[in-house]
Amino acid sequence: MKTNPPLQLIRYGLVIALTTLSTALTAQTVLDGYVSEGLKDNLVLQQKDITLQQAQQSLQIARSYFFPSVNLLGDYTSGEGGRSIAIPVGDLLNPVYASLNQLTQGDKFPQIENVNQNFFPHNFYDARVRTSLPLVNTDLYVNRSIQSQQVVLKQYEVELYKRQLVLDIKSAYFSYLAAVAAVKIYESGLGLVNKNVEVNESLLRNGKSLPANYLRSKSEAERVKADLNSAENRVVNARKYFNFLLNKPLDREIEVSYDLAGATALDSASTDITSREELKMIKTSRDINAASIRLNRLTRVPKVNAFLDLGSQAADWKFNDKSKYYLVGVQLSLPLFQGFRNNISIRQNTLEMRKTELNLTRTTEQLQLAADVAKNDWQTTVQNYAASREQLKSAQSYFNLVEKGYQQGINTLIEFLDARNQLTSSLLQQNLRLFEMLTAEARLERETASYTF
């Protein structure tokens, strides 16, 4: 009885353990390409980009208040009745006119009636173009500063989501690679146990083996088939989730490639968190609070606006030189008393500033802790991966010895299957440790905001 060594199984384990640097550049390019696709096509990121554009438009609106405002205004009024004023022009002028007629011995000066003038204008229009311009208005300057900070805040929110998306894409990609690798390991293992089933079946037919050995090898083959089915299902689910992150068809094929470069030096990674968007967002919120306090304090500064009206007003829609007019004016606004609302608002914003400072301190400590933990986890996964490689070497040597003993009748079938299971388990363990290491590296990259967009 003689069986071939599990060459495919061993070969695949060596492929996992010894991924060469010649494929590193290609693998990194593939993963970077997927990350670029996700940053371009992710739906949530597109929504956040729209929110950023809205903030930029709000800033443009704030800037527009510094320019002159030109409006066309028009009024038309007509009415009768209501209050009126009696003007005794007849009583005042008729005696004078009568005296003049006597002196001139004529009737050139007629008698006139008293006038009763209503307050309502009759068939009167007023059309004008008003140009207004703020001369002194501190609210406009502070509001522009606040809107500018709001744009910066939205930019940080977009970058924050991008970083998390990069981590999700890389983690999903490594999960998919791990699932694919597991399938190949189980396929190689299944080929080995199937060959063992064939050998035991042949020995049983020739009367050189017991039925128990055949049934045991048959049971082992069915168990590996079940593990293979589960691994294939994980591949399908991992593919769908990865394509979902990229906003691509869920069943689109994924290029299988990975890179070990950069995951070997334990002390090469930094835990500097100064580039974290979370800290930048809190600092920007602090600047907005400071601007709000400045806005409240500048309320005591007078506001001065100027305006110019060019128009025409007359009755019965007349338009001539007498109806045309211009009107120039300057308006001054200075609050004198508002029930202490302004002082209360200043104290309220000052308290908000204090809360922001405390939040900044607490968040800094949390992020530093997360970065340190991520680096420790990464270092541990690198060590675990190195240990799994040594474990695989031992498992391979042990399997080779047991296989030879089994061929020579020294070792039993149970020992052979146990050695085969240890070899498969070692391959799966190395596969798991490999992608744990790569995922931990991606998480450390996320915690230190070291990925460059």
Secondary structure, 3 states (H helix, E strand, C coil): CCCCCCHHHHHHHHHHHCCCHHHHHHHHHHHHHHHHHHHHHCHHHHHHHHHHHHHHHHHHHHHHCCCCEEEEEEEEECCCCCCEEEECHHHHHHHHHHHHHHHHCCCCCCCCCCEEEECCCCCEEEEEEEEEEEEECHHHHHHHHHHHHHHHHHHHHHHHHHHHHHHHHHHHHHHHHHHHHHHHHHHHHHHHHHHHHHHHHHHHHCCCCCHHHHHHHHHHHHHHHHHHHHHHHHHHHHHHHHHHHCCCCCCCCCCCCCCCCCCCCCCCCCCCCCCCHHHHHHHHHHHHHHHHHHHHHHHHCCEEEEEEEEEEEEECCCCCCCCEEEEEEEEEECCCCCCCHHHHHHHHHHHHHHHHHHHHHHHHHHHHHHHHHHHHHHHHHHHHHHHHHHHHHHHHHHHHHHHHHHHCCCCCHHHHHHHHHHHHHHHHHHHHHHHHHHHHHHHHHHHCCCCCC
